[in-house]
Amino acid sequence: MLATGCGFEPVYGGSRGTAVRAELQAVRVALIANRSGQQLRRYMLDRIHGGDQLPPAQYQLEVSVIENRQNFGIQRDLTATYARLTLTGYFTLRDLKTQQPVLSGSINSYSSYNVAADPFNTVVAETDARERAVRTLGDDLITRVAFYLRDPKAAATPS
C-alpha cells in the first residue's frame, strides 16, 4: 500500500505493462560476436519475442560482450581452486527511423565456479557459470531497455 503512494508501479504491471511488452517485441536484437554473445542473443530473443507474430522493428539493440576470467585461491603449485567469470555487455539501442542511438551503456555480470582437479568437471563448471552470467546479463539488458521504453525522458536522465 505504501509503494503505490510513492508512485511505484511494476515495469510489467498495470495498464502500462502490456504496452511495455509490446514495445519490447518491437526491439530487434542484432547479431553478437563470440559464443557468449550468441548465447546472450538467443536468451534475449526467447525472453522478448514470446509469440510467432512479430511487429515491425522500431529499435535495434546492438551489444558487444567481453568475457574475462580471474583465478583465485592460487596454491603453491600455481594452480587455482576458484575462478570468477565477468561478462561485460556494451549496448546501444538505436531508433531505426532516425538511425540515432537513444540509449547506451554497459552492464556487468559476475559468476564463479570451483576449479576441480579433473579437467572435465572444470569445463562443466565453467560452462554452467557462463550460462548463469549470460542469463543475468540478458535480464539486466532487457530491464534497462524496458525502463527506457516505458519512459524515455526519465531513462535518459542520469540518477
CNS distance restraints for C-alpha pairs under 8 A (distance, minus, plus):
assign (resid   1 and name CA) (resid   5 and name CA) 6.74 0.50 0.50
assign (resid   2 and name CA) (resid   6 and name CA) 6.73 0.50 0.50
assign (resid   3 and name CA) (resid   7 and name CA) 6.87 0.50 0.50
assign (resid   3 and name CA) (resid   8 and name CA) 5.44 0.50 0.50
assign (resid   3 and name CA) (resid   9 and name CA) 7.97 0.50 0.50
assign (resid   4 and name CA) (resid   8 and name CA) 5.31 0.50 0.50
assign (resid   4 and name CA) (resid   9 and name CA) 6.90 0.50 0.50
assign (resid   9 and name CA) (resid  13 and name CA) 6.73 0.50 0.50
assign (resid   9 and name CA) (resid  14 and name CA) 7.44 0.50 0.50
assign (resid  10 and name CA) (resid  14 and name CA) 7.42 0.50 0.50
assign (resid  10 and name CA) (resid  17 and name CA) 7.65 0.50 0.50
assign (resid  11 and name CA) (resid  16 and name CA) 7.51 0.50 0.50
assign (resid  11 and name CA) (resid  17 and name CA) 5.91 0.50 0.50
assign (resid  11 and name CA) (resid  20 and name CA) 7.54 0.50 0.50
assign (resid  11 and name CA) (resid 146 and name CA) 7.40 0.50 0.50
assign (resid  11 and name CA) (resid 147 and name CA) 7.19 0.50 0.50
assign (resid  11 and name CA) (resid 150 and name CA) 7.60 0.50 0.50
assign (resid  12 and name CA) (resid  16 and name CA) 7.02 0.50 0.50
assign (resid  12 and name CA) (resid  17 and name CA) 3.76 0.50 0.50
assign (resid  12 and name CA) (resid  18 and name CA) 6.84 0.50 0.50
assign (resid  12 and name CA) (resid  20 and name CA) 6.81 0.50 0.50
assign (resid  12 and name CA) (resid  21 and name CA) 7.18 0.50 0.50
assign (resid  13 and name CA) (resid  17 and name CA) 4.53 0.50 0.50
assign (resid  13 and name CA) (resid  18 and name CA) 7.63 0.50 0.50
assign (resid  14 and name CA) (resid  18 and name CA) 7.66 0.50 0.50
assign (resid  15 and name CA) (resid  19 and name CA) 7.38 0.50 0.50
assign (resid  16 and name CA) (resid  20 and name CA) 6.27 0.50 0.50
assign (resid  16 and name CA) (resid 150 and name CA) 7.59 0.50 0.50
assign (resid  17 and name CA) (resid  21 and name CA) 6.26 0.50 0.50
assign (resid  18 and name CA) (resid  22 and name CA) 6.27 0.50 0.50
assign (resid  19 and name CA) (resid  23 and name CA) 6.10 0.50 0.50
assign (resid  20 and name CA) (resid  24 and name CA) 6.04 0.50 0.50
assign (resid  20 and name CA) (resid 146 and name CA) 6.41 0.50 0.50
assign (resid  20 and name CA) (resid 149 and name CA) 6.54 0.50 0.50
assign (resid  20 and name CA) (resid 150 and name CA) 5.96 0.50 0.50
assign (resid  21 and name CA) (resid  25 and name CA) 6.43 0.50 0.50
assign (resid  21 and name CA) (resid  48 and name CA) 7.73 0.50 0.50
assign (resid  22 and name CA) (resid  26 and name CA) 6.78 0.50 0.50
assign (resid  23 and name CA) (resid  27 and name CA) 7.05 0.50 0.50
assign (resid  23 and name CA) (resid 149 and name CA) 6.77 0.50 0.50
assign (resid  24 and name CA) (resid  48 and name CA) 6.13 0.50 0.50
assign (resid  24 and name CA) (resid 145 and name CA) 7.72 0.50 0.50
assign (resid  24 and name CA) (resid 146 and name CA) 6.62 0.50 0.50
assign (resid  24 and name CA) (resid 149 and name CA) 7.58 0.50 0.50
assign (resid  25 and name CA) (resid  48 and name CA) 5.73 0.50 0.50
assign (resid  25 and name CA) (resid  49 and name CA) 5.56 0.50 0.50
assign (resid  25 and name CA) (resid  54 and name CA) 6.69 0.50 0.50
assign (resid  25 and name CA) (resid  55 and name CA) 6.74 0.50 0.50
assign (resid  25 and name CA) (resid  57 and name CA) 7.75 0.50 0.50
assign (resid  26 and name CA) (resid  54 and name CA) 7.44 0.50 0.50
assign (resid  26 and name CA) (resid  55 and name CA) 5.79 0.50 0.50
assign (resid  26 and name CA) (resid  56 and name CA) 6.07 0.50 0.50
assign (resid  26 and name CA) (resid  57 and name CA) 4.45 0.50 0.50
assign (resid  26 and name CA) (resid  58 and name CA) 5.41 0.50 0.50
assign (resid  26 and name CA) (resid  59 and name CA) 6.45 0.50 0.50
assign (resid  27 and name CA) (resid  57 and name CA) 5.59 0.50 0.50
assign (resid  27 and name CA) (resid  58 and name CA) 6.18 0.50 0.50
assign (resid  27 and name CA) (resid  59 and name CA) 4.75 0.50 0.50
assign (resid  27 and name CA) (resid  60 and name CA) 5.54 0.50 0.50
assign (resid  27 and name CA) (resid  61 and name CA) 6.67 0.50 0.50
assign (resid  28 and name CA) (resid  57 and name CA) 5.81 0.50 0.50
assign (resid  28 and name CA) (resid  58 and name CA) 7.71 0.50 0.50
assign (resid  28 and name CA) (resid  59 and name CA) 6.08 0.50 0.50
assign (resid  28 and name CA) (resid  60 and name CA) 4.65 0.50 0.50
assign (resid  28 and name CA) (resid  61 and name CA) 6.07 0.50 0.50
assign (resid  29 and name CA) (resid  41 and name CA) 6.71 0.50 0.50
assign (resid  29 and name CA) (resid  44 and name CA) 7.80 0.50 0.50
assign (resid  29 and name CA) (resid  45 and name CA) 7.15 0.50 0.50
assign (resid  29 and name CA) (resid  60 and name CA) 5.77 0.50 0.50
assign (resid  29 and name CA) (resid  61 and name CA) 4.82 0.50 0.50
assign (resid  29 and name CA) (resid  62 and name CA) 6.45 0.50 0.50
assign (resid  30 and name CA) (resid  41 and name CA) 7.79 0.50 0.50
assign (resid  30 and name CA) (resid  60 and name CA) 6.52 0.50 0.50
assign (resid  30 and name CA) (resid  61 and name CA) 5.96 0.50 0.50
assign (resid  30 and name CA) (resid  62 and name CA) 5.33 0.50 0.50
assign (resid  30 and name CA) (resid  63 and name CA) 7.32 0.50 0.50
assign (resid  31 and name CA) (resid  38 and name CA) 7.40 0.50 0.50
assign (resid  31 and name CA) (resid  41 and name CA) 7.05 0.50 0.50
assign (resid  31 and name CA) (resid  62 and name CA) 7.57 0.50 0.50
assign (resid  32 and name CA) (resid  37 and name CA) 4.78 0.50 0.50
assign (resid  32 and name CA) (resid  38 and name CA) 5.77 0.50 0.50
assign (resid  32 and name CA) (resid  40 and name CA) 7.97 0.50 0.50
assign (resid  32 and name CA) (resid  41 and name CA) 6.65 0.50 0.50
assign (resid  32 and name CA) (resid  62 and name CA) 7.56 0.50 0.50
assign (resid  32 and name CA) (resid  63 and name CA) 6.17 0.50 0.50
assign (resid  32 and name CA) (resid  64 and name CA) 6.08 0.50 0.50
assign (resid  32 and name CA) (resid  65 and name CA) 7.52 0.50 0.50
assign (resid  33 and name CA) (resid  37 and name CA) 5.40 0.50 0.50
assign (resid  33 and name CA) (resid  38 and name CA) 6.62 0.50 0.50
assign (resid  33 and name CA) (resid  64 and name CA) 6.87 0.50 0.50
assign (resid  33 and name CA) (resid  65 and name CA) 7.47 0.50 0.50
assign (resid  34 and name CA) (resid  38 and name CA) 6.31 0.50 0.50
assign (resid  34 and name CA) (resid  65 and name CA) 7.87 0.50 0.50
assign (resid  35 and name CA) (resid  39 and name CA) 6.26 0.50 0.50
assign (resid  36 and name CA) (resid  40 and name CA) 6.09 0.50 0.50
assign (resid  36 and name CA) (resid  65 and name CA) 7.10 0.50 0.50
assign (resid  36 and name CA) (resid  67 and name CA) 7.78 0.50 0.50
assign (resid  36 and name CA) (resid 130 and name CA) 7.41 0.50 0.50
assign (resid  36 and name CA) (resid 134 and name CA) 6.89 0.50 0.50
assign (resid  37 and name CA) (resid  41 and name CA) 6.11 0.50 0.50
assign (resid  37 and name CA) (resid  63 and name CA) 7.98 0.50 0.50
assign (resid  37 and name CA) (resid  64 and name CA) 7.05 0.50 0.50
assign (resid  37 and name CA) (resid  65 and name CA) 5.79 0.50 0.50
assign (resid  38 and name CA) (resid  42 and name CA) 6.23 0.50 0.50
assign (resid  39 and name CA) (resid  43 and name CA) 6.12 0.50 0.50
assign (resid  39 and name CA) (resid 131 and name CA) 7.80 0.50 0.50
assign (resid  39 and name CA) (resid 134 and name CA) 6.92 0.50 0.50
assign (resid  40 and name CA) (resid  44 and name CA) 6.12 0.50 0.50
assign (resid  40 and name CA) (resid 134 and name CA) 5.49 0.50 0.50
assign (resid  40 and name CA) (resid 135 and name CA) 7.10 0.50 0.50
assign (resid  40 and name CA) (resid 137 and name CA) 7.63 0.50 0.50
assign (resid  40 and name CA) (resid 138 and name CA) 6.02 0.50 0.50
assign (resid  41 and name CA) (resid  45 and name CA) 6.08 0.50 0.50
assign (resid  41 and name CA) (resid 138 and name CA) 7.98 0.50 0.50
assign (resid  42 and name CA) (resid  46 and name CA) 6.20 0.50 0.50
assign (resid  43 and name CA) (resid  47 and name CA) 6.31 0.50 0.50
assign (resid  43 and name CA) (resid 134 and name CA) 7.94 0.50 0.50
assign (resid  43 and name CA) (resid 135 and name CA) 6.92 0.50 0.50
assign (resid  43 and name CA) (resid 138 and name CA) 6.77 0.50 0.50
assign (resid  44 and name CA) (resid  48 and name CA) 5.96 0.50 0.50
assign (resid  44 and name CA) (resid 138 and name CA) 5.74 0.50 0.50
assign (resid  44 and name CA) (resid 139 and name CA) 7.63 0.50 0.50
assign (resid  44 and name CA) (resid 142 and name CA) 7.29 0.50 0.50
assign (resid  45 and name CA) (resid  49 and name CA) 5.60 0.50 0.50
assign (resid  46 and name CA) (resid  50 and name CA) 6.43 0.50 0.50
assign (resid  48 and name CA) (resid 142 and name CA) 7.83 0.50 0.50
assign (resid  49 and name CA) (resid  54 and name CA) 7.25 0.50 0.50
assign (resid  57 and name CA) (resid  96 and name CA) 7.60 0.50 0.50
assign (resid  58 and name CA) (resid  95 and name CA) 6.22 0.50 0.50
assign (resid  58 and name CA) (resid  96 and name CA) 5.49 0.50 0.50
assign (resid  58 and name CA) (resid  97 and name CA) 7.09 0.50 0.50
assign (resid  59 and name CA) (resid  93 and name CA) 6.53 0.50 0.50
assign (resid  59 and name CA) (resid  94 and name CA) 5.43 0.50 0.50
assign (resid  59 and name CA) (resid  95 and name CA) 4.66 0.50 0.50
assign (resid  59 and name CA) (resid  96 and name CA) 5.22 0.50 0.50
assign (resid  60 and name CA) (resid  93 and name CA) 5.70 0.50 0.50
assign (resid  60 and name CA) (resid  94 and name CA) 5.15 0.50 0.50
assign (resid  60 and name CA) (resid  95 and name CA) 6.64 0.50 0.50
assign (resid  60 and name CA) (resid  96 and name CA) 6.55 0.50 0.50
assign (resid  61 and name CA) (resid  91 and name CA) 6.89 0.50 0.50
assign (resid  61 and name CA) (resid  92 and name CA) 5.82 0.50 0.50
assign (resid  61 and name CA) (resid  93 and name CA) 4.51 0.50 0.50
assign (resid  61 and name CA) (resid  94 and name CA) 6.36 0.50 0.50
assign (resid  62 and name CA) (resid  91 and name CA) 5.53 0.50 0.50
assign (resid  62 and name CA) (resid  92 and name CA) 5.21 0.50 0.50
assign (resid  62 and name CA) (resid  93 and name CA) 6.35 0.50 0.50
assign (resid  62 and name CA) (resid  94 and name CA) 7.73 0.50 0.50
assign (resid  63 and name CA) (resid  89 and name CA) 6.25 0.50 0.50
assign (resid  63 and name CA) (resid  90 and name CA) 5.55 0.50 0.50
assign (resid  63 and name CA) (resid  91 and name CA) 4.35 0.50 0.50
assign (resid  63 and name CA) (resid  92 and name CA) 6.57 0.50 0.50
assign (resid  64 and name CA) (resid  89 and name CA) 5.62 0.50 0.50
assign (resid  64 and name CA) (resid  90 and name CA) 5.31 0.50 0.50
assign (resid  64 and name CA) (resid  91 and name CA) 6.57 0.50 0.50
assign (resid  65 and name CA) (resid  87 and name CA) 6.55 0.50 0.50
assign (resid  65 and name CA) (resid  88 and name CA) 5.58 0.50 0.50
assign (resid  65 and name CA) (resid  89 and name CA) 4.55 0.50 0.50
assign (resid  65 and name CA) (resid  90 and name CA) 6.52 0.50 0.50
assign (resid  66 and name CA) (resid  87 and name CA) 5.71 0.50 0.50
assign (resid  66 and name CA) (resid  88 and name CA) 5.20 0.50 0.50
assign (resid  66 and name CA) (resid  89 and name CA) 6.56 0.50 0.50
assign (resid  67 and name CA) (resid  85 and name CA) 7.15 0.50 0.50
assign (resid  67 and name CA) (resid  86 and name CA) 5.78 0.50 0.50
assign (resid  67 and name CA) (resid  87 and name CA) 4.65 0.50 0.50
assign (resid  67 and name CA) (resid  88 and name CA) 6.54 0.50 0.50
assign (resid  68 and name CA) (resid  85 and name CA) 5.83 0.50 0.50
assign (resid  68 and name CA) (resid  86 and name CA) 5.10 0.50 0.50
assign (resid  68 and name CA) (resid  87 and name CA) 6.47 0.50 0.50
assign (resid  69 and name CA) (resid  83 and name CA) 6.68 0.50 0.50
assign (resid  69 and name CA) (resid  84 and name CA) 5.66 0.50 0.50
assign (resid  69 and name CA) (resid  85 and name CA) 4.55 0.50 0.50
assign (resid  69 and name CA) (resid  86 and name CA) 6.22 0.50 0.50
assign (resid  70 and name CA) (resid  83 and name CA) 5.54 0.50 0.50
assign (resid  70 and name CA) (resid  84 and name CA) 5.26 0.50 0.50
assign (resid  70 and name CA) (resid  85 and name CA) 6.59 0.50 0.50
assign (resid  71 and name CA) (resid  80 and name CA) 5.77 0.50 0.50
assign (resid  71 and name CA) (resid  81 and name CA) 7.62 0.50 0.50
assign (resid  71 and name CA) (resid  82 and name CA) 5.99 0.50 0.50
assign (resid  71 and name CA) (resid  83 and name CA) 4.38 0.50 0.50
assign (resid  71 and name CA) (resid  84 and name CA) 6.52 0.50 0.50
assign (resid  72 and name CA) (resid  80 and name CA) 5.73 0.50 0.50
assign (resid  72 and name CA) (resid  81 and name CA) 6.51 0.50 0.50
assign (resid  72 and name CA) (resid  82 and name CA) 5.08 0.50 0.50
assign (resid  72 and name CA) (resid  83 and name CA) 5.63 0.50 0.50
assign (resid  72 and name CA) (resid  84 and name CA) 7.73 0.50 0.50
assign (resid  73 and name CA) (resid  80 and name CA) 5.31 0.50 0.50
assign (resid  73 and name CA) (resid  81 and name CA) 5.12 0.50 0.50
assign (resid  73 and name CA) (resid  82 and name CA) 5.70 0.50 0.50
assign (resid  74 and name CA) (resid  78 and name CA) 5.58 0.50 0.50
assign (resid  74 and name CA) (resid  79 and name CA) 5.52 0.50 0.50
assign (resid  74 and name CA) (resid  80 and name CA) 4.43 0.50 0.50
assign (resid  74 and name CA) (resid  81 and name CA) 6.50 0.50 0.50
assign (resid  75 and name CA) (resid  79 and name CA) 5.50 0.50 0.50
assign (resid  75 and name CA) (resid  80 and name CA) 6.28 0.50 0.50
assign (resid  75 and name CA) (resid  81 and name CA) 7.59 0.50 0.50
assign (resid  80 and name CA) (resid 115 and name CA) 6.54 0.50 0.50
assign (resid  81 and name CA) (resid 114 and name CA) 5.88 0.50 0.50
assign (resid  81 and name CA) (resid 115 and name CA) 4.73 0.50 0.50
assign (resid  81 and name CA) (resid 116 and name CA) 6.77 0.50 0.50
assign (resid  82 and name CA) (resid 112 and name CA) 7.41 0.50 0.50
assign (resid  82 and name CA) (resid 113 and name CA) 5.99 0.50 0.50
assign (resid  82 and name CA) (resid 114 and name CA) 4.48 0.50 0.50
assign (resid  82 and name CA) (resid 115 and name CA) 5.17 0.50 0.50
assign (resid  83 and name CA) (resid 112 and name CA) 5.64 0.50 0.50
assign (resid  83 and name CA) (resid 113 and name CA) 5.56 0.50 0.50
assign (resid  83 and name CA) (resid 114 and name CA) 6.30 0.50 0.50
assign (resid  83 and name CA) (resid 115 and name CA) 6.68 0.50 0.50
assign (resid  84 and name CA) (resid 110 and name CA) 6.97 0.50 0.50
assign (resid  84 and name CA) (resid 111 and name CA) 5.79 0.50 0.50
assign (resid  84 and name CA) (resid 112 and name CA) 4.19 0.50 0.50
assign (resid  84 and name CA) (resid 113 and name CA) 6.54 0.50 0.50
assign (resid  85 and name CA) (resid 110 and name CA) 5.76 0.50 0.50
assign (resid  85 and name CA) (resid 111 and name CA) 5.19 0.50 0.50
assign (resid  85 and name CA) (resid 112 and name CA) 5.72 0.50 0.50
assign (resid  85 and name CA) (resid 129 and name CA) 7.16 0.50 0.50
assign (resid  85 and name CA) (resid 130 and name CA) 7.08 0.50 0.50
assign (resid  85 and name CA) (resid 133 and name CA) 7.77 0.50 0.50
assign (resid  86 and name CA) (resid 108 and name CA) 6.87 0.50 0.50
assign (resid  86 and name CA) (resid 109 and name CA) 5.75 0.50 0.50
assign (resid  86 and name CA) (resid 110 and name CA) 4.68 0.50 0.50
assign (resid  86 and name CA) (resid 111 and name CA) 6.59 0.50 0.50
assign (resid  86 and name CA) (resid 133 and name CA) 7.56 0.50 0.50
assign (resid  87 and name CA) (resid 108 and name CA) 5.72 0.50 0.50
assign (resid  87 and name CA) (resid 109 and name CA) 5.14 0.50 0.50
assign (resid  87 and name CA) (resid 110 and name CA) 6.47 0.50 0.50
assign (resid  87 and name CA) (resid 133 and name CA) 6.69 0.50 0.50
assign (resid  87 and name CA) (resid 134 and name CA) 7.50 0.50 0.50
assign (resid  87 and name CA) (resid 137 and name CA) 7.54 0.50 0.50
assign (resid  88 and name CA) (resid 106 and name CA) 6.78 0.50 0.50
assign (resid  88 and name CA) (resid 107 and name CA) 5.69 0.50 0.50
assign (resid  88 and name CA) (resid 108 and name CA) 4.48 0.50 0.50
assign (resid  88 and name CA) (resid 109 and name CA) 6.41 0.50 0.50
assign (resid  89 and name CA) (resid 106 and name CA) 5.41 0.50 0.50
assign (resid  89 and name CA) (resid 107 and name CA) 5.22 0.50 0.50
assign (resid  89 and name CA) (resid 108 and name CA) 6.39 0.50 0.50
assign (resid  89 and name CA) (resid 137 and name CA) 7.29 0.50 0.50
assign (resid  90 and name CA) (resid 104 and name CA) 7.58 0.50 0.50
assign (resid  90 and name CA) (resid 105 and name CA) 5.86 0.50 0.50
assign (resid  90 and name CA) (resid 106 and name CA) 4.29 0.50 0.50
assign (resid  90 and name CA) (resid 107 and name CA) 6.63 0.50 0.50
assign (resid  91 and name CA) (resid 104 and name CA) 5.40 0.50 0.50
assign (resid  91 and name CA) (resid 105 and name CA) 5.58 0.50 0.50
assign (resid  91 and name CA) (resid 106 and name CA) 6.00 0.50 0.50
assign (resid  92 and name CA) (resid 101 and name CA) 6.27 0.50 0.50
assign (resid  92 and name CA) (resid 102 and name CA) 7.54 0.50 0.50
assign (resid  92 and name CA) (resid 103 and name CA) 5.74 0.50 0.50
assign (resid  92 and name CA) (resid 104 and name CA) 4.23 0.50 0.50
assign (resid  92 and name CA) (resid 105 and name CA) 6.78 0.50 0.50
assign (resid  93 and name CA) (resid 101 and name CA) 5.67 0.50 0.50
assign (resid  93 and name CA) (resid 102 and name CA) 5.77 0.50 0.50
assign (resid  93 and name CA) (resid 103 and name CA) 5.06 0.50 0.50
assign (resid  93 and name CA) (resid 104 and name CA) 6.16 0.50 0.50
assign (resid  93 and name CA) (resid 145 and name CA) 7.71 0.50 0.50
assign (resid  94 and name CA) (resid  99 and name CA) 5.92 0.50 0.50
assign (resid  94 and name CA) (resid 100 and name CA) 5.52 0.50 0.50
assign (resid  94 and name CA) (resid 101 and name CA) 4.19 0.50 0.50
assign (resid  94 and name CA) (resid 102 and name CA) 5.65 0.50 0.50
assign (resid  94 and name CA) (resid 103 and name CA) 7.18 0.50 0.50
assign (resid  95 and name CA) (resid  99 and name CA) 5.30 0.50 0.50
assign (resid  95 and name CA) (resid 100 and name CA) 5.64 0.50 0.50
assign (resid  95 and name CA) (resid 101 and name CA) 6.26 0.50 0.50
assign (resid  95 and name CA) (resid 102 and name CA) 6.48 0.50 0.50
assign (resid  96 and name CA) (resid 100 and name CA) 7.50 0.50 0.50
assign (resid 103 and name CA) (resid 148 and name CA) 7.55 0.50 0.50
assign (resid 103 and name CA) (resid 156 and name CA) 7.23 0.50 0.50
assign (resid 107 and name CA) (resid 137 and name CA) 6.95 0.50 0.50
assign (resid 107 and name CA) (resid 140 and name CA) 7.37 0.50 0.50
assign (resid 107 and name CA) (resid 141 and name CA) 7.39 0.50 0.50
assign (resid 108 and name CA) (resid 137 and name CA) 6.85 0.50 0.50
assign (resid 109 and name CA) (resid 133 and name CA) 5.49 0.50 0.50
assign (resid 109 and name CA) (resid 134 and name CA) 7.55 0.50 0.50
assign (resid 109 and name CA) (resid 136 and name CA) 6.25 0.50 0.50
assign (resid 109 and name CA) (resid 137 and name CA) 5.48 0.50 0.50
assign (resid 110 and name CA) (resid 133 and name CA) 5.82 0.50 0.50
assign (resid 111 and name CA) (resid 129 and name CA) 5.43 0.50 0.50
assign (resid 111 and name CA) (resid 130 and name CA) 7.08 0.50 0.50
assign (resid 111 and name CA) (resid 132 and name CA) 6.76 0.50 0.50
assign (resid 111 and name CA) (resid 133 and name CA) 5.56 0.50 0.50
assign (resid 112 and name CA) (resid 126 and name CA) 7.96 0.50 0.50
assign (resid 112 and name CA) (resid 129 and name CA) 5.97 0.50 0.50
assign (resid 113 and name CA) (resid 125 and name CA) 5.91 0.50 0.50
assign (resid 113 and name CA) (resid 126 and name CA) 6.32 0.50 0.50
assign (resid 113 and name CA) (resid 129 and name CA) 6.28 0.50 0.50
assign (resid 114 and name CA) (resid 122 and name CA) 7.14 0.50 0.50
assign (resid 114 and name CA) (resid 125 and name CA) 6.97 0.50 0.50
assign (resid 115 and name CA) (resid 121 and name CA) 7.92 0.50 0.50
assign (resid 115 and name CA) (resid 122 and name CA) 5.23 0.50 0.50
assign (resid 115 and name CA) (resid 125 and name CA) 7.70 0.50 0.50
assign (resid 116 and name CA) (resid 121 and name CA) 6.13 0.50 0.50
assign (resid 116 and name CA) (resid 122 and name CA) 5.27 0.50 0.50
assign (resid 117 and name CA) (resid 121 and name CA) 7.92 0.50 0.50
assign (resid 117 and name CA) (resid 122 and name CA) 7.67 0.50 0.50
assign (resid 118 and name CA) (resid 122 and name CA) 6.55 0.50 0.50
assign (resid 119 and name CA) (resid 123 and name CA) 6.25 0.50 0.50
assign (resid 120 and name CA) (resid 124 and name CA) 6.29 0.50 0.50
assign (resid 121 and name CA) (resid 125 and name CA) 6.10 0.50 0.50
assign (resid 122 and name CA) (resid 126 and name CA) 6.03 0.50 0.50
assign (resid 123 and name CA) (resid 127 and name CA) 6.07 0.50 0.50
assign (resid 124 and name CA) (resid 128 and name CA) 6.22 0.50 0.50
assign (resid 125 and name CA) (resid 129 and name CA) 6.17 0.50 0.50
assign (resid 126 and name CA) (resid 130 and name CA) 6.12 0.50 0.50
assign (resid 127 and name CA) (resid 131 and name CA) 6.27 0.50 0.50
assign (resid 128 and name CA) (resid 132 and name CA) 6.28 0.50 0.50
assign (resid 129 and name CA) (resid 133 and name CA) 6.18 0.50 0.50
assign (resid 130 and name CA) (resid 134 and name CA) 6.08 0.50 0.50
assign (resid 131 and name CA) (resid 135 and name CA) 6.25 0.50 0.50
assign (resid 132 and name CA) (resid 136 and name CA) 6.27 0.50 0.50
assign (resid 133 and name CA) (resid 137 and name CA) 6.06 0.50 0.50
assign (resid 134 and name CA) (resid 138 and name CA) 5.97 0.50 0.50
assign (resid 135 and name CA) (resid 139 and name CA) 6.09 0.50 0.50
assign (resid 136 and name CA) (resid 140 and name CA) 6.17 0.50 0.50
assign (resid 137 and name CA) (resid 141 and name CA) 6.14 0.50 0.50
assign (resid 138 and name CA) (resid 142 and name CA) 6.13 0.50 0.50
assign (resid 139 and name CA) (resid 143 and name CA) 6.11 0.50 0.50
assign (resid 140 and name CA) (resid 144 and name CA) 6.13 0.50 0.50
assign (resid 141 and name CA) (resid 145 and name CA) 6.19 0.50 0.50
assign (resid 142 and name CA) (resid 146 and name CA) 5.97 0.50 0.50
assign (resid 143 and name CA) (resid 147 and name CA) 6.13 0.50 0.50
assign (resid 144 and name CA) (resid 148 and name CA) 6.44 0.50 0.50
assign (resid 145 and name CA) (resid 149 and name CA) 6.18 0.50 0.50
assign (resid 146 and name CA) (resid 150 and name CA) 5.97 0.50 0.50
assign (resid 147 and name CA) (resid 151 and name CA) 6.35 0.50 0.50
assign (resid 147 and name CA) (resid 152 and name CA) 7.61 0.50 0.50
assign (resid 147 and name CA) (resid 155 and name CA) 6.33 0.50 0.50
assign (resid 148 and name CA) (resid 152 and name CA) 4.70 0.50 0.50
assign (resid 148 and name CA) (resid 153 and name CA) 7.84 0.50 0.50
assign (resid 148 and name CA) (resid 154 and name CA) 7.56 0.50 0.50
assign (resid 148 and name CA) (resid 155 and name CA) 4.98 0.50 0.50
assign (resid 148 and name CA) (resid 156 and name CA) 7.45 0.50 0.50
assign (resid 151 and name CA) (resid 155 and name CA) 6.22 0.50 0.50
assign (resid 152 and name CA) (resid 156 and name CA) 6.14 0.50 0.50
assign (resid 153 and name CA) (resid 157 and name CA) 6.53 0.50 0.50
